[in-house]
């Protein structure tokens, strides 16, 4: 958590969030009475270019840190290889725990178990399924270059859909995505997982400091 020197906004908390989970974050905030929290999104497409994530977060911190008393980063490591953590340590800013967003949806302990029993799992969330063609098929060039499929997904065995909201009715879409990638298919209903507890902790820290 970052604590600035001034408080100019009606909300004193800014969350810098990956666009892939911004909607889920807003839902959890609303459920916990944190409706006035400001969320600034970074394009979810950067998951295909993780080397750009740290620079994007840096830009948002520089832009907003004088305006908000508290800053929290809603990213896991997300393929930055520790670069994001090095940046956040400079500012004393916390982030979501884990290596990937699907880890905090399913829970760290359960994710470790899933990975141990089958490392070749490709995880998708509500957002990723809703944007599967844009982020995966087009974003990875599979639409134009299908020969890339065995190169990019040859080591995977199963597509696992981590379902946050059953009302989205994406189970069939997940099956189609698995078929496109030539993978087995599994659905796990996670809800919002550790995301709920972590954002509650952010709320408690802010209350404790005021």
Residue pairs with C-beta under 8 A, 6 or more apart in sequence:
1 70
1 71
1 72
1 92
1 93
1 94
1 202
1 205
1 206
2 61
2 65
2 70
2 71
2 72
2 91
2 92
2 93
3 69
3 70
3 92
3 209
4 65
4 66
4 67
4 68
4 69
4 70
4 71
5 66
6 66
6 67
6 69
7 68
7 69
8 66
8 67
9 38
9 67
9 68
10 36
11 36
11 37
11 38
11 68
12 68
12 69
12 70
12 206
13 34
13 37
13 38
13 68
13 69
13 70
13 71
13 72
13 202
13 206
14 37
14 38
14 39
14 40
14 64
14 67
14 68
14 70
14 71
14 72
15 25
15 37
15 38
15 39
15 40
15 71
15 72
15 73
15 74
16 40
16 42
16 57
16 60
16 61
16 64
16 71
16 72
16 73
16 74
16 75
17 25
17 39
17 40
17 41
17 42
17 73
17 74
17 75
18 41
18 42
18 44
18 46
18 47
18 74
18 75
18 78
18 101
19 41
19 42
19 43
19 44
20 44
20 47
20 101
20 125
20 127
20 128
21 74
21 101
21 125
21 127
21 195
22 39
22 41
22 74
23 127
24 126
24 127
24 164
24 192
24 195
25 39
25 74
25 195
25 199
26 39
27 192
28 192
28 195
28 196
28 199
29 35
29 37
29 39
29 199
31 196
32 196
32 199
32 200
32 203
34 199
34 203
38 68
39 74
40 60
40 64
42 53
42 56
42 57
42 60
43 56
44 127
44 131
44 135
45 134
45 135
45 139
46 52
46 53
46 56
47 78
47 79
47 135
48 135
48 139
48 140
50 78
50 79
50 80
50 81
51 80
53 75
53 78
53 79
53 80
53 84
54 80
54 83
54 84
54 87
57 73
57 75
57 84
57 87
57 88
58 87
61 71
61 87
61 91
61 93
64 71
65 71
65 91
70 202
70 205
70 206
71 91
71 93
72 93
72 94
72 95
72 202
73 84
73 88
73 93
73 94
73 95
73 96
74 95
74 96
75 84
75 95
75 96
75 101
76 95
76 96
76 97
76 98
76 99
76 100
76 101
76 103
76 104
77 84
77 85
77 98
77 99
77 100
78 84
78 99
78 100
78 101
79 100
84 95
85 95
88 94
88 95
94 202
96 104
96 194
96 195
96 198
97 103
97 104
97 108
97 194
97 198
98 104
98 108
98 111
98 194
100 123
101 125
102 111
102 123
102 124
102 125
102 162
103 111
104 193
104 194
104 195
104 198
105 125
105 162
105 164
105 190
105 192
105 193
105 194
105 195
106 114
106 123
106 162
106 188
106 190
106 193
107 190
107 193
107 194
108 194
114 121
114 160
115 121
118 157
118 158
120 155
120 156
120 157
120 158
121 156
121 157
121 158
121 159
121 160
122 153
122 156
122 158
122 159
122 160
122 181
122 183
123 159
123 160
123 162
124 132
124 159
124 160
124 161
124 162
124 174
124 177
125 161
125 162
125 164
126 163
126 164
126 165
126 168
126 170
128 135
128 136
129 161
129 170
129 173
129 174
129 177
130 168
130 170
130 173
132 173
132 177
133 143
136 142
136 177
137 143
137 180
140 148
140 152
141 148
142 148
142 149
142 152
149 181
149 182
153 181
153 182
153 183
156 181
156 183
157 183
157 184
158 178
158 183
158 184
158 185
158 186
159 174
159 177
159 178
159 181
159 183
159 184
159 185
159 186
160 186
160 187
160 188
161 170
161 171
161 174
161 185
161 186
161 187
161 188
162 188
162 190
163 170
163 171
163 187
163 188
163 189
163 190
164 190
164 191
164 192
166 189
171 187
174 185
174 187
175 185
178 184
178 185
179 185
